[in-house]
Amino acid sequence: MSAQLISILSKQLNLPSHSVQNTLSLLDEGATVPFISRYRKEVTGSLDEVQIGAIKEEYQRLQELLKRRLSILENIREQGQLNTELEEKINNTWTSAELEDLYLPYKPKRKTRASIAREKGLEPLAGSLMKQDIKDVHSFAERFTSAEIADAEEALAGARDIMAEWINERAYARNTIRRLFAHEAAVTSKLVKGKEEEGAKYSDYFRFSEPLKRIPSHRMLALRRAESEGILRLSIVPPEEKALDQLERIFVKAHNESSAQVKLAVKDSYKRLLAPSIETEFRNSSKEKADTEAIAVFAWNLRQLLLTPPLGPRRTLAIDPGFRSGCKVVCLDEQGKLLHNENIYPHPPQSEGGKAAAKISNLVEAYKIETIAIGNGTAGRETEDFIQKRLRLQKGVNVFMVNEAGASVYSASKVAREEFPTYDVTVRGAVSIGRRLMDPLAELVKIDPKSIGVGQYQHDVDQNQLKKSLDTVVESVVNQVGVNLNTASKHLLNYVSGLGPKLAETLVEHRAEHGVFKDRNQLLEVKGLGPKAYEQAAGFLRIQNGTNPLDNSAVHPESYAVVKHMARNLNRPVQLLIGAKEALKKVDLQTYVTDQTGLPTLKDIIEELSKGGRDPRGKAKVFSFDPGIRKVEDLKEGMILPGLVTNITKFGAFVDVGAKQDGLVHISQLADRFISDPTEIVRLNQEVEVKVLEVDIPRKRIQLSMKEV
């Protein structure tokens, strides 16, 4: 990698050049982002995952730009048009738009009005007109009449076509219009005739205009969706008179007949070539910006969801509720293994409440059930009510409502069919609900993140970018939390640093054949798992009750010797050092600094030992909705209700208050002060109290507030 690239990345990302260079070296050696951010802080200067990811992404972009640059240089060279000045300009260009502007005059073109005029021999006329010193242009143009050109007017028209193309291809002209678009372009929408009824949900945008630089991402995506559905027509342009004025200042140099022709060419160039071209650029860039913001919201929500506190290993009875088709009930052991399944019909039309209650009571006793998980979908609240009222559960058996978003996607997936080939989708869905309570992360990794539904406009954004971003979030969270090596599925292991699908599957097969792992070093016995993969993965894999207590922590095996040294100096065994906060406070970290182990790693080791193996996600807690709320019709303005945050967008947060329809707390109603981002106030699955502001039953809209609560 060149020093120039390092310098450019350092300036663009505002990071020290040595941090950038060292990070790129580690990535080049096959290190993963989670590994580098957690275990190579001395090398990178303690860069976090976001910064390392930005270096990786921007470096890849620059590499693509360099490839494009070489291709352009070669093409111009083949045309015999490359000179020293142009080559230098191209080699000093680091933005795609500027590079394409420089290439535009040399880019092979399809047949254009200008190329047709050139074929008719009108380029000299265009050149003479651009000098703007011809006073009688019609007499001069007469010289260019021929069998193909009837008169002076036709000759002038062809010359204007050539001049219009020249104007469009001038990099400084394009940059002038680009700057005008950036500062003064407006997004304007108009209704397509006859689409009033079909596009009723977009009625706010039937006649709409907003400055491009101020339009929020969710509004931009809504407008583009309406355009793609044929409801609206969109334009993104600055005031035309300003654009023409700025171009005329560049190209119109006199006040004569020649300059009048140039002025006409400027107008034609702007309307026919420049404006559509730059508008396309800004359509694309505004879409990219909107996508980036929407994907960031989705990624933030997904992270919060994946970090949902687990209940932990419990013998669980899980219910996938329903009315007409009944409720599917499954019993699971502490590890989520399916023990039993059957249906109950406590709700109309069957209304077999007594029979259903007896069944549940028998199952709770027979399978020593410790907790009950109920999906929060159709008939969820009614099923919770039935369980709470009809059953006198033994002490310690808590009832949890579980967010079942994506459970139906999982139940019909290849993953679910592999796990439960002999069971139907209803059984698989109920199992997923139960497991999701025990360990949300382990279950959610089996579902395509897009199907979990915790974002905005996920179907409208760039799907490749969305997948890449969400996969990064899953990888980050899995490695942040750590994975139980002896119980994790191949789907969970797939996201562990250094593993991937093939090694994850091989590892599970090895575990099935040879039994549980007792020591992290046994990973090296797994076929295909070499020293590099071991280095990348070991610190993120946990072994409970193994031969080495450090194997159940985030301390990397390469640092075990340091911990043993600390233990010796504190005169206690390593196992008694874990969780000994007071003893660990006495450790003088400077004593243990070496060329390989610096203060950042030593601080991480102390922090990890102090946690004592606690799950960073915390523990699941029971939450109860207001018992009087079952449906939207139960809501009244002014009510103060408990709720759970189910989704966060740029314009506010959606809250479930138990009415089968989430309500919106608009960003202006989240706090008594101004906030620019809802994540300043709320997080996913947060328990909140809200006030009902408005209930619109026909439109199924609930407006809530957190300001006065």
C-alpha positions in Angstrom: 0.0 0.0 0.0 1.4 3.4 -1.0 2.2 6.2 1.4 -0.1 8.4 -0.6 -3.1 6.2 0.0 -2.3 6.1 3.7 -2.1 9.9 3.8 -5.4 10.3 1.9 -7.2 7.8 4.3 -5.7 9.5 7.3 -7.0 12.9 6.2 -10.4 11.7 5.1 -11.1 9.7 8.3 -9.2 12.1 10.6 -7.1 9.3 12.0 -3.3 9.0 12.7 -1.5 7.7 9.6 0.3 5.0 11.7 -3.1 3.7 13.0 -4.4 3.5 9.4 -1.2 1.8 8.1 -1.1 -0.7 10.9 -4.8 -1.5 10.6 -4.5 -2.1 6.9 -1.5 -4.4 7.5 -3.5 -6.5 10.0 -6.5 -6.7 7.6 -4.1 -7.7 4.8 -2.8 -10.5 7.1 -6.3 -11.9 7.5 -7.3 -10.4 10.8 -11.0 -9.6 11.3 -12.5 -6.3 12.5 -13.7 -7.7 15.9 -10.3 -9.3 16.5 -8.3 -6.1 15.7 -10.6 -3.8 17.8 -10.5 -6.2 20.8 -7.0 -7.6 20.8 -4.7 -5.3 18.8 -5.3 -1.9 20.5 -1.6 -1.2 20.9 -1.1 -1.6 17.2 -4.0 0.5 16.0 -4.0 3.2 18.8 -7.2 1.7 20.3 -9.4 2.2 17.2 -12.9 0.9 17.6 -14.9 -1.3 15.2 -16.5 1.6 13.4 -13.2 3.3 12.7 -11.6 0.0 11.6 -14.6 -0.8 9.4 -14.3 2.7 7.8 -10.7 2.2 7.0 -11.4 -1.1 5.4 -14.4 0.3 3.4 -12.6 3.5 2.3 -9.5 1.6 1.3 -11.6 -0.7 -0.9 -13.3 2.4 -2.5 -9.9 4.0 -3.3 -8.7 0.7 -4.8 -11.7 0.7 -7.1 -11.0 4.3 -8.0 -7.4 3.5 -8.9 -8.5 0.7 -11.2 -11.0 3.0 -12.9 -8.2 5.7 -13.2 -5.9 3.2 -14.9 -8.6 2.1 -17.3 -9.4 5.7 -18.3 -5.7 6.6 -18.8 -5.3 3.5 -21.0 -8.4 4.4 -23.1 -7.3 8.1 -23.6 -3.8 6.9 -24.5 -5.1 4.5 -27.1 -7.0 7.5 -28.7 -3.7 9.3 -28.9 -5.2 12.2 -26.8 -3.2 11.8 -23.6 -0.8 14.6 -22.8 1.3 15.3 -19.7 -1.1 17.9 -18.2 -4.2 15.7 -18.6 -2.3 12.7 -17.2 -1.2 14.7 -14.2 -4.8 15.9 -13.6 -6.2 12.4 -13.7 -3.5 11.0 -11.4 -4.2 13.7 -8.8 -8.0 13.0 -8.8 -9.5 11.2 -5.8 -13.2 11.6 -6.4 -15.3 9.6 -8.8 -17.3 12.6 -10.1 -14.2 14.6 -10.9 -12.5 11.6 -12.6 -15.6 11.0 -14.8 -15.7 14.8 -15.7 -12.1 14.7 -16.9 -12.9 11.6 -18.9 -16.2 12.8 -20.4 -14.7 14.6 -23.5 -12.8 11.4 -24.5 -15.5 8.9 -23.6 -16.8 6.9 -26.6 -20.2 8.2 -27.4 -23.3 7.0 -29.1 -24.6 9.1 -32.0 -25.5 12.5 -30.7 -26.7 15.7 -32.2 -23.2 17.1 -31.9 -21.6 14.1 -33.6 -24.0 14.4 -36.5 -23.1 18.1 -36.8 -19.4 17.2 -36.8 -19.9 14.7 -39.6 -21.4 17.5 -41.6 -18.3 19.6 -41.1 -19.7 22.1 -38.7 -17.0 21.9 -35.9 -14.9 24.9 -37.4 -18.1 27.0 -37.3 -18.7 26.1 -33.7 -15.0 26.9 -32.9 -15.3 30.3 -34.5 -18.5 31.2 -32.8 -17.1 30.2 -29.4 -14.4 32.9 -29.9 -17.3 35.4 -30.1 -15.6 37.9 -32.5 -17.8 37.3 -35.6 -20.3 40.2 -36.1 -22.3 38.9 -39.0 -22.9 35.2 -38.1 -25.4 34.5 -40.8 -23.0 35.5 -43.6 -20.2 33.5 -42.0 -22.5 30.5 -41.6 -23.4 30.6 -45.3 -19.9 29.3 -46.0 -20.9 25.9 -44.3 -23.9 25.2 -46.5 -23.7 22.0 -48.6 -25.8 19.2 -49.9 -26.5 18.2 -46.3 -26.9 21.7 -44.9 -29.7 23.7 -46.6 -29.0 27.1 -45.2 -27.2 29.3 -42.6 -29.9 28.6 -39.9 -29.3 24.8 -40.2 -25.6 25.4 -40.0 -25.9 27.6 -36.9 -28.2 25.0 -35.3 -25.6 22.3 -35.8 -22.8 24.5 -34.5 -24.9 25.2 -31.4 -25.3 21.4 -30.8 -21.5 21.1 -30.9 -21.0 24.1 -28.5 -23.7 22.7 -26.2 -21.7 19.4 -25.9 -18.5 21.3 -25.3 -20.1 23.3 -22.5 -21.5 20.1 -21.0 -18.0 18.5 -21.1 -16.1 21.4 -19.4 -15.2 20.2 -15.9 -15.4 23.7 -14.4 -18.9 24.2 -15.8 -20.1 20.9 -14.4 -18.6 21.8 -11.0 -20.3 25.1 -11.1 -23.7 23.5 -11.6 -22.8 20.8 -9.1 -22.2 23.4 -6.4 -25.5 25.1 -7.3 -27.4 21.8 -7.0 -25.7 21.2 -3.6 -26.8 24.6 -2.2 -30.0 25.4 -3.9 -31.7 22.3 -5.5 -35.2 21.5 -4.3 -37.0 18.2 -4.3 -40.3 18.8 -6.0 -43.1 16.2 -6.4 -46.4 16.4 -8.4 -49.2 13.9 -8.6 -49.5 11.8 -11.7 -52.9 12.6 -13.2 -55.6 10.1 -12.2 -53.7 8.6 -9.3 -55.4 10.5 -6.4 -57.2 7.5 -5.0 -54.5 4.9 -5.6 -51.9 7.1 -4.0 -54.0 8.4 -1.0 -51.4 7.4 1.5 -49.0 9.8 -0.2 -51.5 12.7 -0.2 -49.0 14.9 1.8 -46.7 14.9 -1.2 -49.2 15.5 -4.1 -47.8 19.1 -4.3 -44.6 19.2 -2.3 -41.3 20.9 -2.4 -38.3 21.0 0.1 -34.7 22.0 -0.2 -32.6 18.9 -1.0 -30.0 19.7 1.6 -32.6 19.7 4.3 -34.9 16.8 3.3 -34.7 13.9 5.9 -33.9 10.4 4.7 -37.3 8.9 5.5 -39.1 11.6 3.4 -36.7 11.1 0.5 -37.3 7.3 0.6 -41.1 7.8 0.8 -41.0 10.1 -2.2 -38.9 7.7 -4.3 -41.2 4.8 -3.4 -44.2 6.9 -4.5 -42.4 7.7 -7.8 -41.5 4.0 -8.4 -45.2 3.1 -7.8 -46.2 5.6 -10.5 -48.0 7.9 -8.1 -45.7 10.9 -8.2 -43.2 12.6 -10.5 -40.1 13.9 -8.9 -37.6 16.5 -9.9 -34.4 17.7 -8.2 -33.2 21.0 -9.7 -32.0 24.4 -8.6 -33.6 27.6 -10.0 -33.0 27.5 -13.7 -32.4 31.3 -14.1 -29.5 31.1 -11.5 -28.0 28.1 -13.3 -28.1 29.9 -16.7 -26.7 33.1 -15.2 -23.7 31.3 -13.8 -23.0 29.5 -17.0 -23.4 32.6 -19.1 -20.8 34.3 -16.9 -18.4 31.5 -17.8 -19.1 31.2 -21.5 -20.6 34.5 -22.8 -17.7 36.9 -23.3 -19.2 39.6 -25.6 -22.4 41.4 -26.8 -22.7 40.5 -30.4 -24.3 38.0 -32.8 -21.7 35.3 -31.9 -22.2 35.6 -28.2 -26.0 35.4 -28.8 -25.4 32.0 -30.4 -23.2 31.0 -27.5 -26.0 32.1 -25.1 -28.5 29.9 -27.0 -26.1 27.0 -26.8 -25.6 27.5 -23.0 -29.4 27.3 -22.5 -29.7 24.2 -24.7 -26.7 22.6 -23.0 -28.1 23.2 -19.5 -31.6 22.0 -20.2 -30.8 19.1 -22.5 -27.4 17.8 -21.2 -26.1 19.4 -18.0 -29.2 19.6 -15.8 -30.4 16.0 -16.5 -26.8 14.7 -16.0 -26.2 16.5 -12.7 -29.8 15.8 -11.5 -29.1 12.1 -12.0 -25.9 12.5 -9.9 -27.8 14.1 -7.1 -30.7 11.7 -7.4 -28.1 8.9 -6.9 -26.2 10.7 -4.1 -29.3 11.7 -2.2 -30.6 8.1 -2.5 -27.2 6.9 -1.2 -27.4 9.4 1.7 -31.0 8.4 2.5 -30.0 4.7 2.3 -27.0 5.2 4.6 -29.1 6.9 7.2 -31.9 4.4 7.0 -29.5 1.5 7.1 -27.7 3.1 10.1 -31.1 3.2 11.9 -31.8 -0.4 11.0 -28.3 -1.4 12.2 -28.7 0.4 15.5 -32.1 -1.3 16.1 -30.8 -4.7 15.1 -27.9 -4.3 17.6 -30.3 -3.4 20.4 -32.5 -6.4 19.5 -29.6 -8.8 19.4 -28.4 -7.5 22.8 -31.8 -8.3 24.3 -31.1 -9.8 27.8 -31.5 -13.6 27.8 -33.4 -15.5 30.4 -30.8 -18.2 30.3 -31.2 -22.0 30.4 -34.8 -22.7 31.7 -37.2 -25.5 31.1 -39.7 -23.6 29.0 -43.2 -24.0 27.8 -43.6 -21.8 24.6 -46.9 -20.9 23.0 -47.4 -19.6 19.4 -50.9 -18.1 19.9 -53.9 -18.1 17.5 -57.7 -18.0 17.5 -59.3 -20.3 14.9 -56.3 -22.5 14.4 -55.6 -22.7 18.1 -52.4 -22.2 20.1 -49.4 -24.4 19.4 -47.7 -25.4 22.6 -44.2 -26.9 22.9 -42.1 -27.9 25.9 -38.3 -27.4 25.8 -35.5 -28.5 28.0 -32.9 -26.1 29.4 -30.9 -26.2 26.2 -33.9 -25.6 23.9 -34.4 -29.2 22.9 -38.0 -30.0 21.8 -39.6 -32.5 24.3 -43.3 -32.3 23.5 -45.8 -30.4 21.3 -49.6 -30.2 21.0 -52.5 -27.7 20.4 -54.9 -26.1 22.7 -58.0 -24.1 21.8 -58.8 -21.6 24.6 -60.2 -18.9 22.4 -63.3 -18.6 20.1 -64.7 -20.3 18.1 -63.8 -23.4 20.0 -63.5 -21.8 23.5 -62.2 -24.9 25.2 -60.8 -22.9 28.2 -61.2 -25.6 30.8 -59.6 -28.3 28.7 -56.8 -26.0 27.6 -56.1 -25.0 31.2 -55.9 -28.7 32.3 -53.5 -29.5 29.5 -51.1 -26.6 30.4 -51.2 -27.5 34.1 -50.3 -31.1 33.3 -47.5 -30.1 31.0 -46.0 -27.6 33.6 -45.9 -30.5 36.1 -44.8 -33.3 33.8 -41.9 -31.4 32.2 -41.0 -29.4 35.4 -41.6 -26.1 33.5 -39.8 -23.1 35.0 -41.1 -20.4 32.6 -43.8 -19.7 30.0 -43.1 -17.8 26.7 -46.0 -16.4 24.7 -45.6 -14.9 21.2 -46.8 -11.3 21.0 -48.6 -11.7 17.6 -52.3 -12.5 16.9 -54.1 -13.6 20.1 -51.0 -13.0 22.2 -52.6 -10.7 24.8 -55.6 -13.0 25.0 -53.4 -16.0 25.6 -51.4 -14.2 28.2 -54.7 -13.2 29.9 -55.9 -16.8 29.7 -52.7 -18.2 31.3 -52.6 -15.6 34.1 -56.3 -15.9 35.0 -57.0 -19.6 34.5 -53.9 -21.1 35.8 -52.5 -21.0 39.3 -48.9 -21.5 38.3 -46.4 -22.8 40.9 -44.2 -20.2 42.5 -41.3 -19.2 40.2 -43.0 -19.9 36.9 -43.0 -16.5 35.2 -44.9 -15.6 32.1 -43.1 -13.6 29.4 -44.4 -12.0 26.2 -41.8 -12.5 23.5 -41.4 -10.4 20.3 -42.0 -13.0 17.6 -40.9 -10.8 14.7 -39.3 -13.1 12.1 -40.4 -16.3 13.8 -42.7 -17.2 10.8 -39.7 -16.5 8.4 -37.5 -18.9 10.5 -40.2 -21.6 10.7 -40.4 -21.8 6.9 -36.7 -21.5 6.3 -34.1 -24.2 5.2 -32.5 -23.8 8.6 -35.7 -24.7 10.4 -36.3 -27.7 8.1 -32.8 -29.0 8.8 -33.4 -28.7 12.6 -37.0 -30.1 12.5 -37.5 -32.1 9.3 -40.5 -34.0 10.7 -42.4 -31.1 12.2 -44.6 -28.4 10.6 -44.1 -24.7 10.6 -46.3 -24.1 13.7 -44.1 -26.3 15.9 -41.0 -24.7 14.5 -42.4 -21.2 15.2 -43.3 -22.1 18.8 -39.9 -23.5 19.4 -38.3 -20.3 18.1 -40.4 -18.2 20.5 -39.3 -20.3 23.5 -35.6 -20.3 22.5 -35.8 -16.6 21.8 -36.6 -16.0 25.4 -33.7 -18.2 26.6 -31.1 -16.7 24.3 -32.4 -14.1 21.8 -29.0 -13.8 20.0 -28.5 -17.5 19.4 -32.0 -17.7 17.9 -32.1 -14.5 15.9 -28.9 -15.3 14.0 -30.8 -18.0 12.2 -33.1 -15.4 10.6 -32.2 -13.0 7.8 -31.8 -9.7 9.6 -34.0 -7.9 7.0 -37.0 -10.1 8.1 -36.8 -9.0 11.7 -38.5 -5.7 10.9 -36.7 -3.2 13.1 -36.0 -0.5 10.5 -37.6 1.9 8.0 -37.9 1.4 4.3 -35.8 -1.7 4.4 -37.1 -2.8 1.0 -36.3 0.5 -0.6 -32.6 0.9 0.3 -29.7 -0.7 -1.5 -30.1 -4.4 -0.6 -26.4 -5.3 -0.9 -25.4 -2.4 1.4 -28.2 -3.3 3.8 -27.0 -7.0 3.9 -23.4 -6.0 4.4 -24.2 -3.6 7.2 -26.6 -5.9 9.0 -24.1 -8.9 8.7 -21.5 -6.6 10.2 -23.8 -5.8 13.2 -24.5 -9.5 13.8 -20.8 -10.3 13.6 -20.0 -7.5 16.0 -22.6 -8.4 18.6 -21.8 -12.2 18.5 -18.2 -11.5 19.2 -19.0 -8.8 21.8 -21.2 -11.2 23.7 -19.1 -14.4 23.1 -20.2 -17.8 22.2 -20.5 -21.0 24.2 -18.3 -23.4 22.3 -20.1 -26.5 23.5 -23.7 -25.5 22.9 -23.6 -23.0 20.0 -25.2 -23.9 16.7 -23.3 -23.7 13.4 -25.4 -20.6 12.6 -24.1 -18.8 15.6 -20.5 -20.1 15.2 -20.6 -18.9 11.6 -20.3 -15.2 12.9 -17.4 -15.9 15.2 -14.2 -14.1 14.1 -12.0 -16.3 12.0 -14.5 -19.1 11.5 -17.2 -18.7 8.8 -19.7 -21.3 7.5 -17.3 -24.2 6.6 -15.3 -24.1 9.8 -18.5 -23.6 11.9 -20.0 -26.8 10.4 -16.7 -28.7 10.8 -16.5 -27.6 14.5 -20.0 -28.8 15.3 -19.3 -32.2 13.6 -16.1 -32.5 15.6 -18.0 -31.7 18.8 -20.6 -34.4 18.0 -17.9 -37.0 17.3 -15.4 -36.3 20.0 -17.6 -34.8 22.8 -17.5 -31.3 24.4 -14.4 -29.2 24.5 -12.6 -29.0 27.8 -9.9 -26.6 26.7 -9.5 -23.9 24.1 -6.3 -25.5 22.8 -8.5 -28.5 21.6 -9.7 -26.2 18.8 -6.5 -26.9 17.0 -7.6 -30.5 16.8 -10.5 -29.5 14.5 -9.8 -30.3 10.9 -9.0 -27.2 8.9 -8.8 -24.9 11.9 -5.2 -23.7 11.8 -3.1 -21.3 14.0 -4.5 -18.2 12.2 -8.2 -19.1 12.7 -7.4 -20.1 16.3 -5.8 -16.7 16.9 -8.8 -14.9 15.5 -11.5 -17.1 17.1 -10.2 -18.3 20.5 -10.9 -15.2 22.5 -14.6 -15.1 21.5 -15.3 -18.8 22.3 -16.3 -19.7 25.8 -15.9 -23.0 27.6 -17.9 -23.3 30.9 -16.5 -25.6 33.5 -13.4 -26.4 31.5 -9.9 -27.2 32.7 -8.9 -23.5 32.5 -11.2 -20.9 34.1 -9.9 -18.2 31.7 -11.4 -20.2 28.8 -14.8 -18.9 30.0 -13.7 -15.3 29.6 -12.8 -12.8 26.8 -9.1 -13.0 27.9 -7.2 -14.2 24.8 -5.0 -17.3 25.3 -2.0 -15.2 24.3 -2.5 -13.2 27.5 -2.9 -16.2 29.9 0.7 -15.9 31.1 0.1 -12.3 32.1 -3.0 -13.3 34.2 -1.0 -16.1 35.9 1.7 -13.6 36.7 -0.9 -11.3 38.3 -2.3 -14.2 40.3 1.1 -15.2 41.6 1.8 -11.6 42.7 -1.5 -11.4 44.4 -0.9 -14.8 46.0 -4.1 -16.4 44.9 -5.1 -19.0 42.2 -6.4 -17.8 38.8 -9.9 -19.0 39.5 -10.1 -16.9 42.6 -8.9 -13.8 40.7 -12.0 -13.9 38.5 -14.6 -11.6 39.9 -12.3 -10.4 42.7 -12.8 -6.7 42.0 -11.1 -5.3 45.1 -8.0 -7.4 44.6 -7.8 -6.5 40.9 -7.9 -2.8 41.8 -4.6 -3.2 43.5 -2.9 -4.5 40.4 -0.2 -2.0 39.2 -0.6 -2.4 35.4 2.7 -0.8 34.6 4.4 -3.8 36.2 3.1 -6.0 33.4 3.7 -3.8 30.4 5.9 -5.5 27.7 6.6 -5.0 24.0 3.8 -7.3 23.2 1.3 -6.3 25.9 0.5 -2.6 26.5 -1.8 -0.7 28.8 -4.9 -0.9 26.6 -4.8 -4.8 26.7 -4.0 -4.9 30.4 -7.0 -2.6 31.2 -9.2 -4.9 29.1 -7.9 -7.9 31.0 -8.7 -6.3 34.4 -12.1 -5.3 33.2 -12.9 -8.8 31.9 -11.6 -10.5 35.1 -13.7 -8.0 37.2 -16.9 -9.0 35.4 -16.6 -12.6 36.7 -18.1 -14.2 33.6 -21.3 -12.2 33.7 -23.2 -11.9 30.4 -22.9 -8.4 29.1 -26.6 -8.4 28.0 -27.9 -8.7 31.6 -31.0 -10.8 32.5 -34.5 -10.8 31.1 -37.2 -9.2 33.2 -41.0 -9.8 33.3 -43.0 -6.9 31.7 -46.7 -6.4 32.0 -49.0 -4.3 29.9 -52.0 -2.5 31.3 -54.6 -5.4 31.8 -57.4 -3.1 30.5 -55.8 -2.7 27.1 -56.4 -5.4 24.5 -57.2 -3.5 21.3 -57.1 0.0 19.8 -60.7 0.6 20.8 -59.7 0.3 24.5 -57.4 3.4 24.2 -58.6 6.8 25.3 -56.9 10.2 25.0 -55.0 11.1 28.1 -54.3 7.6 29.3 -50.9 6.9 30.9 -49.7 3.4 29.9 -46.7 1.2 30.2 -45.2 0.1 26.9 -42.2 -1.4 25.1 -40.2 0.3 22.4 -40.5 -2.0 19.3 -38.9 0.1 16.6 -36.9 3.4 16.2 -36.8 5.6 13.1 -35.4 9.0 12.4 -38.8 10.6 13.0 -39.6 8.9 16.3 -40.1 5.6 18.2 -42.9 3.0 17.9 -44.2 1.7 21.2 -46.3 -1.4 21.9 -48.9 -0.6 24.7 -50.7 -4.0 24.2 -53.3 -2.8 21.7 -52.2 -5.0 18.8 -51.1 -1.8 17.0 -48.0 0.1 17.8 -48.3 3.8 18.6 -45.8 6.5 17.4 -44.0 8.8 19.7 -42.9 11.5 17.3 -39.4 12.8 17.8 -41.0 16.1 19.1 -42.8 14.1 21.8 -39.9 12.1 23.1 -38.5 14.8 25.5 -39.1 18.3 26.8 -36.0 19.4 25.1 -34.9 19.5 21.4 -33.4 16.2 20.2 -32.0 15.5 16.8 -32.0 11.7 17.1 -34.5 9.4 18.9 -31.6 7.1 20.0 -30.6 9.9 22.4 -33.7 9.1 24.5 -34.8 5.5 23.7 -33.5 2.1 22.8 -35.2 -1.0 21.5 -37.1 -3.1 24.0 -36.9 -0.3 26.5 -39.8 -0.1 29.1 -41.4 3.3 28.9 -44.5 5.1 30.1 -46.5 7.0 27.5 -49.5 9.3 27.3 -52.1 8.7 24.6 -52.5 11.9 22.5 -54.7 10.7 19.7 -56.4 7.5 18.5 -57.4 7.4 14.8 -59.2 4.0 14.4 -60.0 4.2 10.7 -56.4 4.9 9.8 -55.0 2.6 12.5 -52.8 5.4 13.9 -52.0 5.9 17.6 -50.1 9.1 18.6 -48.3 8.9 21.9 -46.1 11.2 24.0 -43.4 10.7 26.6 -43.1 14.4 27.4 -45.7 14.7 30.1 -45.2 11.4 31.8 
